[in-house]
Amino acid sequence: MSEQVITPADAAELDTFIDHLWLEDGLSKNTLVSYRLDLTSFAQWLATQNKPLLKVDQADIQQYLAIKFPLSKPRSISRLIASLRRFYRFVIRENKISLDPTIQIQSPKLPRSLPASLNEDEVVALLNAPNVNEPIGLRDRAMLELLYACGLRVSELVDVKAMEVSLSDGAVRITGKGSKTRLVPMGEEAIDWIARYLRDARPVILQSRLCDTLFVTNRGDAMTRQGFWYLIKRYALLAGITKHMSPHVLRHAFATHLLNHGADLRVVQMLLGHSDISTTQIYTHVARERLKQLHHAHHPRG
């Protein structure tokens, strides 16, 4: 199969998708490179068929997989299908296509890997990293506390409106994927830090400017996903955390720590805003690993 140059339109679609993965999920550079390689290879093959990425049907994908199967390992095929599936689900959400061409494509069965997370000491170090004697540091501490207390996606965190936070009820109204709303309890620590931020930092940062978003920047605008992504990376370095870090890692830590302390999987599903329990079930692997470690450490025949 000779290499083709993909069209500018297809290249732009891939750039938009990769940017989304970076901003929304904070995926590592290597993971983003893998997504791009898989999708670029597919777009190059499509170029030989005179088809753009947004005009693909199920038969095209099956034909491409038939070419790739003899040349690739099952894990590579599984990753390729995952890349295609995620891309086409993204463009559906963006209303660029109406039908998902990957919907009946089956992946090889592989063991699921555990999501990246932080232990509880690392979370404490991260939360303590901002300088809370400064308005911006106080804002950042409040953001980190809310992200961890509620297990939010980064887009949900930066979109929270000031009026959606109820300190008296100890809850925040979150608008998640598909414009679905959920009410999430914040916990005492997050409530205290947000109260301090609202009292001592937000008015100083805004300087009489108006903004309905809870977390604001020195320009008087809403905090962006990109801006917070950089902040959490910087605070991870200050905290001495050497693991790959992104806002999504705190969401994983939220779910993992809840399960480790005995929370029910259905409760975690509701708090995370997962529409399907199967999405949350990856965390049962996390809990099982924790149980194995405890058994090995404390059982006389562990």
N, C-alpha and C positions, 0 to 999 in steps of 0.2 A: 504494500500500500504506500504510494508515494506521498510525501509530505506536501500539504497544501497550506497556503496562507489563508487564514480565516478572514471573513469580511469585517470591515470596520463596525458594522452593526452588531455582529456576533461578539466581537472583541469588547464593545461597549457594554453589552449585556453581562459578559463574564466579569468585567471590572466592577460593575454595580453589585453583582452578587457577592464577589469576594470582599468588597468593602462592607457589605451587610454582615457577612460572617465575622469579620474582624471587629466591627463596632458592637454588634449585638451579643456575640458569644465569646469574644476575646480569644479566639482560637490561636494556637501557636503558629509561628511562621512556617514550620514544617508541614503542619496540617493544611494551612492555606495553600502552600505550594502544591501539595498533593491534589487538592480540589482543582486547582487551576490546570495542572497537568492532565488530569482525567478529562476535564471538560474541554480543554483545548484540543486534545487528541480526538475527541468525539466531533468537535466542530470542524477539524481538519478533514475527517472522514466525510462528514456531511457536505463539505465543499466539493468533494469528488462526485457527490450525488446531486449537486446543485440545489441543496436544501439549507435554509437558515435554521438556527436553533429553535426559533419560535414557531416553526411549521412542521415539527417532528410528530410522528404518530408512533404507536406501539410497535408496528412492524419494522420501522427504522431502527428502533432500539434493539429489538430481537435480532435483526440482521447484524448489527454492529457487535452485539455480544457473541453471536455465533462465530464471528471472525476472531474475537479476543480470547474466547474460552480455551482453544488449544494452545495458546501462547502464554497463558497467565496462570498463576496460582489461585486457588479458591479465595484466599484472603484479598488478593488484588482485585478479583472480580467483585467480591463483596463491597470493597471500597469504591470501585467504579460505579456500581449500582447505587450505593448510598450517595455518591456525588451527584449522579443524574437525578435521583429521586429528590434530593434536597434542592437542587437548582429548579426543577420544574414545579415543586411546591411553592418555592419563593415567587416565581413569575406568575403563578396562579393568584397568590395573595396580592400581587401587584396589579392584577387584572390585565395582564398582558396576553394570557391565553385562558381558555375556558375549560379545557380537558387535560387531565394529567396523563401523559403517555406512559408513565412508569407504574401506573396503578396496579397492573396485574403482573409486573415483573417480579419474580421470586429471587431472593438472595440465597447464596449457600449458607447453611447453618454453621455459625461460628460461635465460640464462647464469647460472652460479652465482657468487655474490660470495665474496670471500675473508673468512675469519673475522678478527675483531679480534685483534691480537697486539701484543707488545712486541718491540723489537729487543734485542740482547744487552746493550748498555750500560744500557738502561732496566731490564732485569731485575736487573742488578748494583746499580743505584741503589735499587731497591725492596728487595732483600735486605739492603742495608746500612742501611735506614732505622730499624729498631728499635734502641733503646738496650739493648745486650746486657749492660750493667753492672747491670741490674735483672732480677729473676726473670721478670717478665711480658714484658719485652723479649726476654729469652733464649728464652722459650717461643714468642714470635711469630716470631723469627728461625728457630727450628727448624721451625715450621709452614710458613713461606714456602719454606724450603729443601726440605722434603719434598714440598710441592705442586709445585714446579718440577722437582725431580729425578725425580719419578715420574709427572707429568702426571695427577694425581688429580682426580676430581670433588670438589667441596667436601663433599658428603655422605660420600664415602669417607674424606676426610681427618679429619673430626671423629669418625667412627665407629671409627677405628683403635684397637685395644686395645693396651695396653703389651706384653702377651705375644705380640702378632702381629709385633713388630719384633725382628729378629735382627741385632744389631750385628756379631756374629762372621761371619755369612753375608753381611752387607751387603744384606739384602733385607727387604721388608715384605709380609705377606699382606693382600691387599685383597679385600673383599667388595663387588662391584659390582652393577649392575642385574641383576634376576632371581636374586639371591642367588648369582651365579657368583663364584668366588674365583680370584684370580690372584696369582702371586708376582712382585713387581716389584723389580728392583735399585735401590738408593738412591744409589750413588755416594759417593765419599769425603767430599765437603763435607757432604752431608746426614747421613752417619753421624757425622761429628765434631760437628755442631751438636746432633743428637739426644742423643749421649752427654753433651755438656755440659749440656743441658737436664735429662736424667734425673739427673745427678749434682748439679748446682748449683741448679736452679730448681724442678723438680717437687716435691721434698720440702718446700721452703720454702713453695710455694704451697698445698700440701695441708695442712700443719701437722698431721700425724698422722691426718688423715682418710683414708678409703679410697675409691678410685675406680679402676675397671679400665680406663678410657679413657686413652689416651696423653696427650692434651692436655686440661688441666684449667683451671678458672677460680679466682678468689679465693674463690668460695663452696664450692669443693671438688667442683664438678660438672663434667660433660663440657662442652667448648666446643661452642657451637651454630653452626649454619650462619649464622644472623642475626648472631651476635656476630663471627664471622670475616669476614663480608661487610663489616661496618663497619670492622673492623681494616684490611683490605687497602685500602679506600678512603682511610683516614686516612694509611697509609704511602705510598700513591701521591702524595698531596698533599705529604707531607714530602720525597719523592724528586723533586718537581718534574715529575711525570708528568701531563700534561694530557689524555691520551686517556681515553675511557670505560674504567673499571676495574672488574673483578669477579674473583672466584676463577677463573672460566672462562677469562679472558684468559691467565692463566698456564698453563693446560692447553693452550691453542692455541700459546703460545710454546714450550712443551715439544716439541710435535709439529713445529712449524715449524723450530726450531733443530736437532732431530735430522735432519730431511730435508736442511737446508742443509749439514750436516756429513757427508752421505753415507749416512744410515741407509736401510735397505730399508723400503718401505711396509708390508710384511707384519709386520715387527718392530714398527713404530709401532702398527699395528693391535692386536697382542698386548699391548703395553704400555698402550695406552689402554683396553683392555677392550672394544673394538668387536666385536660378534658378526658383523658383515658388513663386508667390505672396502670396500663402496660408501660406507659412512659415513666411512671414513678417506680416501677418494679426493679429498675436497675439498682435502686438503693437497698433492696433486700440483699444483694450481693455484698454491699458495704457492711450491713449489719452482720451477715454471716462471717465475714472476715474478722470483724471485731470479736465475735463470739469464739472463733477459732484461736485468736491471739490470747484471749482471757483464759481459755481452757488450757492452752499450752503453758501459759505462765503460772497458773495456780493449781492445776490438777496434779496430784502426786504421780500420775502416769501420763501426764500431758506430753 
